[in-house]
């Protein structure tokens, strides 16, 4: 019998809060496990949508973040997440990552020591949620005798987002789980999960860490229709992620490892997309297979099973079609077998 990750929905600042509520209610009706809110600089803040979804649902886990510790101080993250968890009656998890360097720099921050900042933010956040008085003098943050003025749930799960080996090791040491970005191959994820779990063992952590994979999902009875739509989804992401990969070797490796796509093919595809060519003229099945869950029931089951075999415990799916509620039901039925 095939094993599949649990299903959740990835929501983001490209959706209005009301649209997020509609997606969350559809996910709950389809018996998905949760929603994750991806927050990127200069788009809508996810907190209003997360709060609205917390009120509009009763069973979904609410994944807040990924927040970055440049735009939000860890004390502020603790204040907000603790209150959001109260609103949801204890259903919140929080994600924290170092952010997108180019966007961080546009806000006037020096994007230096991102992993140090991420580590220190996680340590401060964990202690504050536990109700501790925190004094911390580090390379990135200094706080003195800080304690939340209310008692948050002390075991709110903290997930870290990362791709580089040092980030994965830090996650294994400090976090309750890993969030893997869009545009990462299954082969890369499998290696990342091994690094994560080895780091956790090195720190003698007995708890098995969860692994959440963000991925575009285009399920259709008609495979050719799904392939075409998946190409459109990849085309929207590929130029920005490839640009990021020129700056961060781990981001490039995450896209290339096991994809069967040569670096030159990536570069040519990005250049053609940036020149305005249509996705279906530029991309082929390799890009769909590497970066989406797309196709008919059997296609989606096969890809989900591959993620499970790689160590992914939860798929946070982005539904970009015109009828997301229908697509959610399709995926729920596909995983039910």
N, C-alpha and C positions, 0 to 999 in steps of 0.2 A: 504493500500500500504506500502510495506516495505521501511524503511529508511536505507541508506547505507552511510558510510563515503566516502569522496573523495579518489581518488587513486593516489599514487605517487610510485616511485621506489626508493628503498634503494640501493645505490652504496657504494663501500668500497675499501680499499686499496689492496684487493686481486685481483682487476681488473686493467688492465693497463689503462692509460688515453684514449687510442683509444677505448678500449672496453667500457669504460664509455660513450664515445660519441655515440657509436653504440646503447647502451642501452637507452640513453637519446633521441636519434632520434626516436627509436622505440616507446618509451613512448609517445612522442609528436604525432607521427602518430596515436597511439591508443587513443589519447585525454586524457591522464593522466594529472593530474594537476601540477606535479612537480617531482623533484628528490631530495633526501637527501643523503649527503655524510657522511658516518661514518668513522671517523679517529681514528685509534688505534696506540699506540706506536710501532715503529719498522717496520711498514708496509709503503706502499707508502703514501706520503702526498696527501691529497685530493685536495689541491688548484690548482695544474696544471690541474687535471681532471675537477674540477668545472669551471675553466676559459675556458677550451676548450668546455665544454657543454654550457656555457653561450653564446659563439660565434656561436656554431653549431645549436642552437635552438632559437626560437623567442617567445614562449608562456609559456614554462615551468617555474615554480618557482624553484629557485636554493637554496636549503637548505645547507648551509655551516656549517660543524661541524658534530658531536659534538666535539668542541675543549675543551681542559682542560687548566686551568689557572696555571698549573705547567710548561708544555712544552711551553706555549705561554703566554707572559705577556698581560694583557688586552689592553695596548696601541698598541701592535703589532696586536692583533685581530682586533681592530678598524681600523688600517691602512689598513689591508688586506681586511677586509669585505667591507669597504667603497669603495675601488678601484674595487673589484669584482662586487659590485652593479652597479657602473658606467658602467662596461663592459657589464653587462646584461641589461642595460637600466631600472634599478629599479625593478628587479625580485628576489632579494636575501633576504633570512632570515638567521639568524645565530643561531646555537645551542651551548650551553656551559654547561659543566658538570664537576664534580670533578675528573673524570678519574678513571682508574682501579688502585687501590692502589698498587698491587704487581708490576705492570709495572712502575708506578711512582717511586717506591723505587729503582727499578733497574737502573733508570736514575740518582740516587744519591740524590733525593729529600726526605725529611722527609714527609711522608703522614700524617701530623697532621693538625687538624682543616680544613678538606676539605670543610665543609659547609661555614665556615667563609671566606675562600679563594674564594669560588664560589660566595657568596653574594657580596663581595667587588669587584670582577672582573666584575660582572654584573653592579654594580653601576657605576664604572669607564667607562666601555664600553658604557653604555647608555648616559652618559654625553658627552663623546667625540663625539659620532655620532651626538648628538644634536648641536655640534659646540661650546660647553662650554669650558672655561678654567678650568682645573681640578687640584685642590690641595686636596690630600687625604692622611691622615696619619692613617693607620689602623693596625690591628694585622697582616695582611698578605701582604699588599701592601702599599708603600709610593710613591706618585708622587707629583711633585711640579710645578705648573703653566704650565701644559701640555695642549696643544690644537693642534688638527690636522691642518696641513698647507693647507688643502683644505676643502671645505664644502661637507661632506657626506650627504646622504639622512637622515634626522633626525629621521624618523619613521621606520627605518629598524627593522623588528620584531626580538625580542630576545626570544628564547626558552631556557628553562632550562631542563636538564635531571635529573631525580631523582626517587627514590623509597621510601626512608624513610620519615616518617611523617614530620620531620623538614624540609627536602628538599622540600616536597610538599607545605608546608606552605610558605616557602621562595619564591617558584615559584608563588604562588598566590599573594604574595605581590609585586614582582619585575618584573616578566616576562610577555611576551605576549602569552606564551603557554608552554605546557609540552611535553617533548619527553619521551616515555615509551620504555624501552629496549626490545629486544627479550627475550623470555623465561619468560614472565609474563602472568599469566592466566587472562581471561576476568573478573573473580570474583575479583581478586586483582585490576585490572584497575578500575572497577566500584567504589570500595572503595577509591582508590587514587583520582579519579576525584571528588568525594564528598568532600574530604579534601581540594583539590585544590580550588574548587569553594567557599567553606565556608571561606577559607582564603582570597580570593579576596573580598568577601562580607564584611568581617571584616575590610578590608582596604578601604571599600567604593569605590571599583573599579567597574565602570559600564560596562566596556568592557568584553564581554564573551571571555574567554580564549580558545584557540585551544588546542587540544590534539592529538599528533601524535604517533601512535603505530607502532613500528618496528616489523615485523613478516615475517617468511618464508612462501612463497606461492607456492604451487604445484597444479595447476589446470589441470585436465585431464578428458576426457570423460569416461575413464576407471577408476573407483574408486579404484580398487585393485592396479593398476599401481601407482596412486597418493599416496596411503597409503604407498607403498613400498618406493617410492622416499622421502616421508615425513619422514619416519623413518631414512633414510640416513642423511637428513638435521638436524634432532634433534640430532642424534648421534654425529655430528660434534660439536655441541654447548654444549651439556649436561655436559661433564666432566669439562670444564672450568667454566661454570656457577655454577655448584654444588660446585666446589672449592671456588669460590667467595662467595657462600652462607655460607660457614663455617666461613668466616671472617665477613661478613655483614649480620646480621639477616634479614634485609629488603629484601635482594636478595633471601634468602631462602624462606621467606614468599611469595614473589612474584611468586615463582615457585610452591609452595605447595597449596596456598589458593584456594580452590574450585576445585583442579585438580582431587581429588579422588585417588591420588597416595600417599601412605604412605611414610614417611621418610625412612624407611627401604628399600622399593622398589626402591627409588631413589638411595640409597647408593649401593645396589646390582647391579643395572643397570650400574652405573658408574664404579664399580669395574670390571664388565664383559667387558664393552667397553674398558677400559684401558688394559685389558688382551688380547685384540685383537679379541674378538668375534664379529660376524657380527651384524649389527644393527637389522636386521629382526629377529634374534634369541633372542635378548635381550629386545627389546621394543615391546609395544603393542599399540592398538588403543587409550588407554588413553593418551599416550604421543603425538600422532598425534593430537588428539582433543584439548589438552591443549595448544600446542605451535605452531600450524601452521594453515594456511588457506589452506586446501587441499581437493581434491575430485572432484566430478563432479559439474556441474553448480549449482544444488540445494544445495550441501554441502557448496560451496563457498558463496552462497548468505546467507545461514543460519548463517554461522560464521561471515560474514561481518555485518549482521544485529545485531548479538549479541554484537559486538564491538560498533556499533552505539548506542545501548540501554545502554551500559556502559558509554557512553559519549565521545567516540573516534570520532574525526571529520575528521581524515585523516589516512589512512593505508599506511605506507611506506613499500612496499612489496619487499622482496628479492627473485628473481627468480633464482633458482639454476639449472634449467634444461638446456638441450643442445640447446633449441630453445626459448630463452627468449621473442623474439618478438611475437612468436606464443602464448606464455602463457599470454603476456600482452593483446593481442587482445581477448583472451578467457575471461580474467577477465573483460575487458571493456564491452564485450557483456553480460556477466553474470550480471553485475551491472545495465546495461541498461534494463534488463528484457525482 
